[in-house]
Amino acid sequence: MNLKTGRSRHSRCAQITAALLAGVCLMSKAPAQPAAPAVENRFLLIFNTSSDMKKRLPSVQRVFDTMLASNMRGQLQAGDSIGVWTFNREVHTGQFPLQRWVPENAATIASNILRFVGKQHYSKKTSFDALRPYLNWIVQNSDRVTVVIICDGESAIVGTPFDAGVNRIFLQQQAERKKSRQPFIIVLRSQLGSYVGCAVDSPPALVNFPEFPPLPQPPIEPTNAPPPPPPPHVEAPPLIIIGTKAGTNAPPLAPAPVPPMITNQPPPTVAAPLTNVIANVETNAPPPVAVLKPTNGPVAPPANPVAPAVAVQVRAMTPPPENSGWSTKKALVIGVIFLVLAGVLTVLFMSRSHKTDHGSLITRSMTRSGKPPART
């Protein structure tokens, strides 16, 4: 019983260990997910201090309290920076210290900003031309920025992609806003140096904030997995356009050039016309060769002496000897015939010698001794 219990415990430990190792391997092979890019949200509040805005200051204070109480409708997060500018015909920056948004200190931050705005000197007219270079600089040097402009709408806005739409709203609602002593609130949003949204609101309506587009994701870190094989290269037939219709029929292939036949005949010569000017046919060609034609009698000189006719040989090549191949064959045939005749004559000669010497051995011996053979 103890043995069985020990074996079961060992098997369970082995299974747990194998499962942990498999999980670690899978986690190591999984591709690393790119971290979400961290950007700083910046808020810039720009208050118009023209003479006409002094009558609208109580409405500005109420609108601003509502905006901060709602954390800019949830857009303002803890740690975001808040800057404050003022402008009329001039732009004033750096007069109010930069604030870091802390939701617990919302009332204090709002009170400090409103106190600063109330102490400003309201005079002159509104000029967006003076504000444009400052606004473009802050947009180009911020990852994300939300610009809230509180103004009277007495001057046309310039320097943004939304100028036409904003100025049209100014003209449509300017008289009614002035009568009710309510300001215009322009919300501009930019990301990575470019404007991405705009909204124009009229209190007591709530302020709208356009959504930021998603930030581009960083490139995914490469893994150790081998790259997929490249697709096979398929060559498509060329496109041929005939008239107004297109087809994929390839043009017929040109016939292969036929190599010139090599013969033992010399190339023909071309007789040049009688002229005093000789043109060089080819710089690498051999010099022209004069060809004299035989005649049966003396040739009278022509009436007008001119240069003799000259035949210019174009790319002349020295022909091989005419009897180089055929003479060798003839020599072999004649040699074989001579060998056959010599063999026949040798056989005839030997056969004739055997016929003349047909006596017996005794006869030949007596003949050699000088005695006639005995008759039988």
C-alpha positions in Angstrom: 0.0 0.0 0.0 2.9 2.4 0.8 4.6 1.5 -2.4 1.5 2.4 -4.4 1.0 5.6 -2.5 4.7 6.6 -3.2 4.4 5.8 -6.9 1.2 7.9 -7.2 2.9 10.9 -5.5 5.9 10.6 -7.8 3.7 10.4 -10.9 1.7 13.5 -9.8 4.9 15.5 -9.2 6.2 14.5 -12.6 3.0 15.7 -14.3 3.1 19.0 -12.4 6.7 19.6 -13.4 6.1 18.8 -17.0 3.1 21.2 -17.1 5.2 24.0 -15.6 8.0 23.4 -18.1 5.6 23.4 -21.0 4.1 26.7 -19.8 7.5 28.3 -19.5 8.4 27.2 -23.0 5.2 28.6 -24.4 5.7 31.9 -22.7 9.3 32.2 -24.0 8.2 31.4 -27.6 5.2 33.9 -27.5 6.0 37.1 -29.3 6.5 40.1 -27.1 3.6 42.5 -27.2 4.6 46.1 -27.8 4.0 48.4 -24.8 1.4 51.2 -25.3 3.2 54.4 -26.0 3.2 56.8 -23.0 2.5 60.5 -23.9 2.0 63.5 -21.8 -1.4 65.2 -22.1 -1.0 69.0 -22.0 -3.8 71.5 -21.5 -3.5 75.1 -22.5 -6.1 77.7 -21.4 -6.1 80.9 -23.4 -8.3 83.8 -22.2 -9.3 86.7 -24.4 -8.8 90.0 -22.5 -10.3 92.4 -25.1 -12.5 95.3 -23.9 -15.7 93.5 -25.0 -14.8 90.4 -22.8 -15.0 92.4 -19.6 -18.8 92.3 -19.8 -18.7 88.6 -20.3 -16.3 87.9 -17.4 -19.1 86.5 -15.0 -20.2 84.0 -17.6 -16.5 83.0 -18.2 -16.1 82.3 -14.5 -19.2 80.1 -14.4 -18.2 78.1 -17.5 -14.7 77.6 -16.2 -15.9 76.3 -12.8 -18.1 73.8 -14.5 -15.3 72.6 -16.8 -12.8 72.0 -13.9 -15.5 70.4 -11.7 -16.1 67.8 -14.3 -12.3 67.3 -15.0 -12.9 68.7 -18.5 -15.6 66.1 -18.9 -13.2 63.3 -17.9 -10.4 64.4 -20.3 -8.2 65.9 -17.5 -6.2 63.1 -15.8 -4.0 63.3 -12.7 -0.5 64.6 -13.5 -1.6 66.4 -16.7 -0.1 69.9 -17.1 -2.2 73.1 -17.3 -0.9 76.3 -18.8 -2.6 79.7 -18.8 -2.1 82.5 -21.5 -4.0 85.7 -22.2 -4.2 87.8 -25.4 -5.9 90.7 -27.1 -3.7 92.5 -29.6 -0.7 91.0 -27.8 0.0 87.6 -26.3 1.1 87.2 -22.7 2.7 83.9 -21.6 4.5 82.8 -18.5 2.6 85.1 -16.2 0.8 82.2 -14.5 2.9 79.2 -13.2 2.3 75.9 -14.8 0.0 73.6 -12.8 -0.1 69.9 -12.4 -3.6 68.5 -12.1 -4.5 66.9 -8.8 -8.2 65.9 -8.6 -8.2 66.5 -4.8 -7.0 70.1 -5.4 -9.5 70.9 -8.1 -11.2 73.7 -6.2 -7.9 75.4 -5.3 -6.5 75.2 -8.8 -9.8 76.6 -10.3 -9.8 79.5 -7.7 -6.2 80.5 -8.5 -6.8 80.5 -12.2 -10.0 82.6 -11.9 -8.4 85.1 -9.6 -5.6 85.6 -12.1 -8.0 86.1 -15.0 -10.1 88.6 -13.0 -7.1 90.8 -12.3 -6.2 91.2 -16.0 -6.6 94.6 -17.8 -9.3 94.3 -20.4 -8.7 96.6 -23.3 -8.1 96.8 -27.1 -9.5 94.4 -29.7 -9.0 90.7 -30.3 -6.3 89.7 -32.8 -5.8 86.0 -33.7 -2.9 87.1 -36.0 -0.8 87.8 -32.9 -1.7 84.4 -31.4 -1.0 82.3 -34.4 2.8 81.9 -34.2 2.6 81.1 -30.5 -0.1 78.5 -31.1 1.7 76.8 -33.9 4.9 76.5 -31.9 3.1 74.8 -28.9 1.3 72.4 -31.3 4.5 71.4 -33.2 6.4 70.8 -30.0 3.8 68.7 -28.1 2.9 65.0 -28.4 -0.7 65.8 -27.4 -2.1 69.1 -26.5 -5.7 70.4 -25.9 -6.1 74.1 -26.4 -9.2 75.8 -24.9 -9.7 79.4 -26.2 -12.3 81.6 -24.5 -13.0 84.6 -26.7 -15.6 87.1 -27.9 -15.6 86.1 -31.6 -15.1 89.6 -32.8 -12.0 88.7 -34.9 -11.6 85.9 -37.4 -9.4 83.0 -36.4 -6.4 82.2 -38.6 -3.6 79.6 -38.7 -5.6 76.4 -38.2 -7.2 73.9 -40.7 -10.6 74.7 -39.2 -10.6 78.5 -39.8 -13.5 78.5 -42.3 -15.9 76.5 -40.1 -15.1 78.5 -36.9 -15.4 81.9 -38.6 -18.8 80.8 -40.1 -20.1 80.1 -36.6 -18.7 83.4 -35.4 -20.8 85.3 -38.0 -23.9 83.3 -37.4 -24.0 83.6 -33.6 -22.0 86.8 -32.9 -25.0 89.1 -32.4 -26.8 86.6 -30.1 -23.6 85.9 -28.1 -23.0 89.6 -27.6 -26.5 90.3 -26.5 -26.5 87.4 -23.9 -22.9 88.3 -22.8 -21.8 84.7 -23.4 -18.3 83.9 -24.7 -17.4 81.5 -27.5 -15.3 78.4 -26.4 -13.0 76.9 -29.1 -11.4 73.5 -28.3 -8.5 72.6 -30.6 -6.7 69.2 -30.3 -3.3 68.3 -31.8 -1.3 65.1 -31.8 2.3 64.6 -32.9 2.6 68.1 -34.3 -0.7 68.2 -36.3 -4.2 69.4 -35.6 -6.6 66.4 -35.3 -9.9 68.0 -34.1 -11.9 71.1 -33.3 -15.2 72.1 -31.6 -16.9 75.4 -31.0 -19.4 75.7 -28.1 -21.6 78.4 -26.7 -22.4 78.4 -23.0 -24.4 77.4 -21.1 -24.1 74.3 -23.3 -21.5 71.8 -22.2 -18.1 71.9 -23.8 -17.3 69.1 -26.3 -13.8 67.6 -26.6 -13.0 65.8 -29.9 -11.5 62.4 -29.6 -7.7 61.8 -30.2 -6.9 59.3 -32.9 -5.0 56.2 -31.7 -1.2 56.6 -31.5 0.9 54.5 -33.9 2.1 51.3 -32.4 5.9 50.7 -32.1 7.3 47.9 -34.3 7.0 44.4 -33.0 10.3 42.9 -31.8 11.5 40.2 -34.2 11.3 36.6 -32.9 13.5 33.6 -33.6 11.0 32.0 -35.9 12.3 31.5 -39.4 10.8 33.8 -42.0 8.2 32.2 -44.4 9.6 31.0 -47.7 9.2 33.6 -50.5 6.4 32.9 -53.0 7.4 31.3 -56.3 8.2 33.7 -59.0 5.8 33.5 -61.9 6.5 35.5 -65.0 3.4 36.8 -66.6 3.2 37.1 -70.4 3.7 40.7 -71.6 0.7 42.8 -72.1 0.1 43.8 -75.7 -2.3 46.6 -76.5 -3.7 46.6 -80.0 -6.1 49.5 -80.7 -8.5 49.7 -77.7 -8.3 46.0 -76.7 -5.7 44.5 -74.5 -4.5 40.9 -74.8 -1.8 38.6 -73.5 -0.8 37.0 -76.7 2.9 37.2 -77.0 4.4 38.2 -80.4 5.8 35.4 -82.5 9.4 34.6 -82.0 11.8 35.8 -84.7 13.3 32.8 -86.7 16.8 31.9 -85.6 19.4 33.1 -88.0 20.7 30.4 -90.4 24.5 30.1 -90.2 26.2 30.7 -93.5 27.3 27.5 -95.4 31.0 27.0 -95.6 32.1 26.2 -99.1 35.5 25.9 -100.8 34.5 28.6 -103.3 36.1 32.0 -102.8 33.7 34.8 -102.1 32.6 36.8 -105.1 34.3 40.1 -105.8 32.4 43.3 -106.5 33.7 45.5 -109.2 33.9 49.1 -108.1 32.6 51.8 -110.6 35.1 53.9 -112.4 35.6 56.9 -110.2 38.4 58.9 -108.7 37.1 58.6 -105.1 37.6 55.3 -103.3 35.5 55.0 -100.1 36.7 52.8 -97.3 34.1 50.1 -96.9 35.4 48.9 -93.6 38.4 50.0 -91.6 39.4 46.3 -90.7 39.0 45.0 -94.3 42.1 44.2 -96.3 43.3 46.6 -98.9 41.6 46.5 -102.2 43.0 44.1 -104.8 43.1 45.1 -108.4 41.7 42.4 -110.7 43.1 42.4 -114.3 41.1 40.6 -116.9 43.0 38.9 -119.7 42.2 39.9 -123.3 43.2 38.6 -126.7 44.7 41.7 -128.0 46.1 45.0 -126.9 43.7 47.2 -125.1 43.4 50.8 -126.3 43.5 53.4 -123.5 40.2 55.2 -123.0 39.6 58.6 -124.3 39.5 60.2 -120.8 42.2 58.7 -118.6 40.7 57.6 -115.3 41.7 55.3 -112.6 41.6 51.6 -113.5 38.6 49.5 -112.4 39.3 48.1 -109.0 37.4 45.2 -107.4 37.0 45.7 -103.7 36.7 42.5 -101.7 34.5 42.9 -98.7 35.6 40.8 -95.7 37.6 38.6 -98.0 38.9 35.4 -96.5 41.6 33.1 -97.9 39.8 30.1 -99.2 41.1 26.6 -98.3 42.7 24.5 -101.1 40.2 22.9 -103.3 41.7 19.4 -103.4 42.5 19.1 -99.7 39.8 16.5 -98.9 39.4 14.8 -102.4 43.1 14.3 -103.1 43.5 12.4 -99.8 40.7 10.1 -100.6 42.2 9.4 -104.1 45.6 8.6 -102.6 44.1 6.1 -100.2 42.1 4.4 -103.0 45.2 4.2 -105.3 47.2 2.8 -102.4 44.6 0.1 -101.7 44.5 -0.9 -105.4 48.3 -1.2 -105.5 48.3 -3.4 -102.4 45.6 -5.7 -103.9 47.5 -6.0 -107.2 50.7 -6.8 -105.4 49.0 -9.5 -103.4 47.4 -11.1 -106.6 50.7 -11.1 -108.4 52.4 -12.7 -105.5 49.8 -15.5 -105.3 50.1 -16.1 -109.1 53.8 -16.3 -108.9 53.8 -18.8 -106.1 51.2 -21.0 -107.7 53.2 -21.2 -111.0 56.3 -22.2 -109.2 54.5 -25.1 -107.6 53.2 -26.4 -110.9 56.6 -26.5 -112.6 58.1 -28.5 -109.8 55.7 -31.6 -109.7 58.2 -34.6 -109.9 58.8 -37.2 -107.2 61.5 -37.0 -104.7 63.6 -39.7 -106.5 63.4 -38.0 -109.8 64.4 -34.7 -108.3 67.4 -36.4 -106.6 68.5 -38.1 -109.8 68.1 -35.0 -111.7 70.4 -33.3 -109.3 73.0 -36.1 -109.7 72.9 -36.1 -113.6 71.4 -39.6 -114.1 68.3 -40.1 -116.0 65.5 -41.7 -114.2 64.9 -45.5 -114.8 61.9 -46.5 -116.8 59.4 -48.8 -115.4 
